[in-house]
Amino acid sequence: MNDFASQGLRESATFDRTTIAAIQHAARTGIYDIRGGGAKRELPHFDDLLFLGASMSRYPLEGYRERCDTDVVLGARNAKFPLHLSTPVTIAGMSFGALSGRAKEALGRGASEVGTSTTTGDGGMTEEERGQSKHLVYQYLPSRYGMNPDHLRAADAIEVVLGQGAKPGGGGMLLGQKITERVAGMRTLPVGVDQRSACRHPDWTGPDDLAIKIAELREITDWEKPVYVKVGASRPYYDVKLAVKAGADVVVVDGMQGGTAATQDVFIEHVGIPTLAAIPQAVQALQEMGVHREVQLIVSGGVRNGADLAKCMALGADAVAIGTAALIALGDNDPALDAEYRALGSAAGYYDDWQAGRDPAGITTQDPELQQRLDPVAAGHRLANYLRVMTMEAQIIARACGKAHLQHLEPEDLVALTVEAAAMARLPLAGTSWVPGRAGAGL
């Protein structure tokens, strides 16, 4: 390896090698970059928070003798049949089309094995997913692709999608190589032609229209199903208030670390706000309306492990949703496939060309041969193992903080390591009582 520093060479922080490569690619091709996944830039995140475990001033719970419950009820505000989940970790919406049918089946199997929910995504409901999902949330999106009133009734909850963390203000994208006959038939599209989903719903222009739409969805499902509203994190304080006023039972707030199957790289990296900054704003909105815990808050966007789950709960969330992490649990970016990823110009741990439809793991593809590589039973079990570990890790932390339920975690259990994280999460900087931006906060 060349020792550039010893030669007096210094890389520009503004025009580093990644930036130079992007400029040269744009100049050479005239094409902007499209990829999957979420923001890659370093952002204030859950690793910038720490828990204050019990000592003299707090009483911890004994791990093997004292319970720490994890169940959560979603949608009891208006629905006849709210969802009662065993763990607060749910599976986020990921479409059939973006994912293979086998991947959708595996998500349903894994979620059902641990008693949680999965979500359809754009493009409609598949037999594989509905057949293997104990709790299935049906997404109602601006595109209306695959929308079927019978599927609304067959679902266990409905999620009205207004935005996505990776691209708030933008619509979905599914390139032609993934528009097979089955995908095209479900979406009423021509085979092999690039598809772009609408960025806003065609039959409303504001929150009053959303209230009408939610009432329609309740009528068509006989008031049985919880109705969620999902927003991409940009102005969560106002968006959450408007969603609650429109009648949402559950609000989903998706931060910019949340993944997508395909969109413009410039969108992923430069639109939206970090998940950590979105949670306190959403919680404040619910508290000011007097409905915190009555209207449940689901947080998504970069949730990776039990510590992230516990931190979301402590900040005021009722549950989390995972997408990218769930795909990794199924087998995405498996080091065993490194040679095949390299043949595609990537590497295990780096692969994000989910839009290309050439995924050697058989997850983000519609190729019949590649799909066969994914065993939905084995992959579903891997996902279930991962969900169990996440839940147990959160229980470990909760017990250390003296909590008998994950929902008992609170902001007082947390401190921040950086000024930025402290300001965003509205927590004291570790070792001080200083909350940046809070009037009267001392050191």
N, C-alpha and C positions, 0 to 999 in steps of 0.2 A: 504494500500500500504506500502511495506517495505521501511524504510528510510535507504537505503544502506550507504549513506554518513555518517550518525551518527555512523555507525558501522565501519567506517574507510575503507569502500570499494569504490573503484574507477574503473569505467569502462575504458577499454583501448580504446583510439581513433583509434588505428590501428586494433585491434581485438575486435570490438564492437559486440553486440549480433547478429546483422544482418549478419556480416561476419562469426561469429562462426556458425550460423545456416546454412549458405551457404556451409561452409566447411563440416559440418556434413552431409548435404544432399548429397553432392558429394561423400563423403566416403561411405555413406549408399547405394546409388543407382547406382553410376557410370554413372549418367546422368547429363548433364549440363542443366541449366534452360532456358526454352523458354517462352517468354511472349509477350504481345502486349504493345503498348504505346511507349513513348520516354524516354529519360534519366531522371532518378529520382534524381540523384545527384544535389546538389546545384551548380548552375553555374551563372556567370555574365549574367544578363538578363535585360529586359526592365524596371523592377522595379528599377534598379540602375541608371536610367536616370530621369531627371526632366525637365519640360518646364519652360521657362522664359516668363511669361505672360506680357502683355503690361502694362505700367504705364506712367511715364512722357516721356520717350524716345521712346515709341512705341504707336501706336494708335489702340485700339481694335475695333472690329466690334460689333454693337448692334445685339444681338441674334435674336430678333423678327422682325427686320426691314431691316437688311442687309444680303445679300445672302452669303452663303459659299457653293460652288458647290462641288460635290463629284464624278462626272462621270469620266470615263477613257476609252480611246481607246487603244486596244491591237492588235498589228500585222499589223499596216499600212505600215510598211517598204516595204513589198513585196506583201501582199495579196490583192486580189481584194475586199474581203469582211472582213475587220477587225472587231473585236468584239467591240461594243460600250456598255459598262456596266454602270449601274446607280450608282453603289457603287464599290469601289476598293477592296472589300472583296469577294474573290472567294472560291469555294469549291475544296479542293485538291483531287487528285486521290485516290480512295478507291475501291477495286475490288468487283464485285459480286463473291461470294465465301467466301471472308473474311467477307463481309456484306450480309445480306439477301436481297432478291429481294424487299421486302417492304421498307427496309432501303434505298436502292438505289432510289426507287421511291420517298421517302420522301425528300431525298437530292435534287432531281430534282424539286420537287414541291416548296420547300423552296427557292431555288436559283431563280427560275423563278418568284416567287411572288415579289421579290425585284429587279429583273432585273439584276441578275448576272449569272455567269457560274458555272457549276459543271463539274466533270472530271470522266472518266470511271474507271481508274485503270486497273490492270492486269486482263486477262481473257475475255476481249471483252465487247461489248455493249449489254445491255439488253433492251427489249422492254419497260419495266417499266420506265427506266431512260430516254431513248430517247423520249418516248411519253410525259413525263412531264417536259422536260428540254428545255427552250427557247434557251439557249446557252450551248452546250455540247462539251467539249474538249475530244478528243479521244487519249488515251495514246498508244504509240507505244513502246513496251518494249522488253528487250532482250529475254524473253521467247517466244514471238510471240503467246502466248496462246490466242485463240479466234480471232486472227487477220483476218480481212475480208476486202478486198479492197472496197467492197460496203459500209461498215461502215465508212471507211475513207472519202468517198464522202458524207455520210449522216451526218457526224459530222460538227461542226462549226469551229473547230480548231484542230490541231494535236500537241500532246506533245511527243517529243522523249525523253524517259527517259534513262539517263545514270547512275543515282544514286539516292539515297534516304538518307535524313539526318540521320535517325536512323541507317542506315547501308551502308554508302558509301563504295563501293568495294564489296558488298555482294548482293546476289540475294534474291528473295522472298521465302516464305515458306507457304504452306497450308496443314495442316495435314489431314489425311485420313477421320476422322470423319466429315469433312466438304465437302468432295468430293462426292456429291450426283450425281445421274444420270444426272441431268441438268448441274451441274458444270462440270462434267466429259465430257459430250457431247460437251460443248462449248470449252473445253480446249484439247479435244482429249486425254483424260487420262483414266486409269482404275478407276472404282468406288472404293472408300474406301482406296486408297493407298496414302501415304504421297507424296506430290509434292514439289519439290524445283525448283525454277526458276533460270535461268542462271544469272550469275553476269555480263556478258558482251554480247554485240550483236554478233551474230554468223557470220555476213557478213561484219564486218569492224574491223580494228585494231587501228585506229587512226583518227585524225581530218580530214585528207584528204578524208578518206572513209565516214566520217559523211557528208561532203559537197556533196558527190555523192548521199548519201541516202536522204538528204534533197531535192536535185534536183529531185530525183525519186518521192518523196511524192508530190512535187509541180506539177509534170507532171500528176500524176494519179488523182489529184484533180483540174486540169486545173488552177493552180495558184490562186484558190479562197480562200484557207484556210490559216490563219496564222500558222506558224510552230514554236512551242516552243521547247526549249531544257532545260531539267531539270537535275540539278546536285546536288548530296549530298555535303554539305559544308565540304571540306577538304583543297583544294587549289583553292578557288574561283577566285582569281585574274587571274590565268592562265586559268582555265576552262572557265570562262566567255569570255576571249579574244578569245579562240579557238572556242567557240560556235558561237560568232559573226562572226568570219572569215569564219566559215562553212556556214553561211547564216541564222542563227536564227533570227526570227522576235521578239521573246520574250525569255528571259532567266529566268528560275525559279531556285532559290537557296534555298535549304532546309537545315536548321540547325539541330544540333543533338538533340534538344528538340522536333523535329518532330516525330510523331507517326508512328508505323507500326502495321500491323495485327498480325505478329508473326516473331520473330527472336531470336537469342541467346542473353541472358541478357548481356553477356560480350561484345558483339558487340555494343549493344545500349549504354552502359555506357562508353566505352573506345575507340570508333572510331569516328572521325569527330571533328568538332569545333562548339562552340556555335553560334547561329544565330546572336547574337550581334557582334561577331567578323567577321562574314562573310559579312555583308552588306557593310561596308566601302571598303573592298577589291573589291567586285563586282562593286560598283559604281566607284571606281578609274579606274578599267579596262575599263568600258564604257566611262568614261570621256577621258582617254588617247587615245581611238580610235575615239573620236569625235562623239559618237553615243548615249550618255546619253539622255534619253527621246525619241530618235528615235527608239532605241531598248529598249523595256520596260523590267523592272526588277520586277519580282514577288518574294516576300520573304515569306517563310513559316518555321515553326518550333517553336511551343510554343506561337503563337499569340492567345491572350485570350479575349481582350476587345478593346474598342475604343482608350484607351491610347496607347496600344501596336501598334495598326494600325497607329496612328498619329506619333509615334516615328519612325516606319519603313519609313513612308513617308518623315519625316524630314531628315532622314539619306540618302534618295535618291531613295527609292523604288517607283514604280508606282502603285503597288497593293500588296496585301497579299493573301495567301491561308491558309485556316484553315481545319483541319481534325479532330483531337481529340475534339476540342471545338465544332465542328458541331455535333459529335456523342453525346456529353453531352447534347446539345440542343435538340436532338431527344429523349433523355431519358436514355442514358447510365449512370450507377452509381446512379440511382435515389434512394434517401433515402427510398422511399416507398417500395423498393424491398430489403431492408437490410436483412431481415430474410432469403430470398432466396440466397442472396450473401453469407451469413454466412454458409448456408447449403453446399455451394461449397468450404468452407474453406477460404473465403475472407470477405469483408464487403463493403457496399456502400461507395464510395470514394476511395476504394483501388483496386477494381476489374480490373485486367488487363490480365486475362486468355482468351483473345479474340480468341486464337488459339484452345481452347477446344470445341467451338461450343455449349456451354451450357448457353449462355447469357440469363438470365431471362427477360431482356428488349426486346428480340426479334430482336436485332440489329446485333450482331456479331455471328450469328448462321444460320445453314441451317435446323435446326429441324423444321418440319412442324407445330407442336403445339406451340412451342415458337415463331415462326415467326408471328403467328396470334395475338400475344399480341400487336404488333406494328400497330397502325392505321396510315397509311402513310399520310392521309390528316391532321390529328391533329398534327402529328409529324412534317410534313412539315411547318405547320403554326407556330409551336414553333420555328423552325429554322429561319423562316422569321422574327419573332419578335426579335430574338436575333441579326440577321444581321442588322435590323433597329437600334437597340439600339447601337450596335458597331459603326455604321455610325454616328449616332447623337452624341455619345460621342466624336468622333474624330472632328466633326464640332464644338462642344463646345470649345475644346482646340484650334482649328485653329482660331476661331474668337477671342479668348482671346489673341492670338499672332498677331492679325491684318491681318489674311489671308482670302482672298475671295475664295480660292479653297484649297482643301487638298494638291494638288500638289505644292502649294506655300510654304508649310512648308519647313524649311531648317535647316542644322546643327546649325546655329547661334541661333536657338530657344531653344537649348538643353544644359544642363550641366550634368555632371556625379557625382554620390555620392561616388564612390570608385575609387581608383587608377586603379584597374583592368578594370573596365568598361570604365574609361576615356581612357585608353590605347587602348582597343579593339575598342571602338566606335570613337576614335580619336576626343574626345571632351574635353573641359577644365573641370578640377575638380571644383565643385561648390565653388564659392567664390574666385576663382583665375582665372588667364589666362593661367595656366599651363596645357599643353597637354602632358602627359607622352610619351616620345619617340620622341617628335618633337623637332628638333634642334632649339635653340634660344628662346624657349617658357619660359617666365618669370612667376613669381608668382604675 
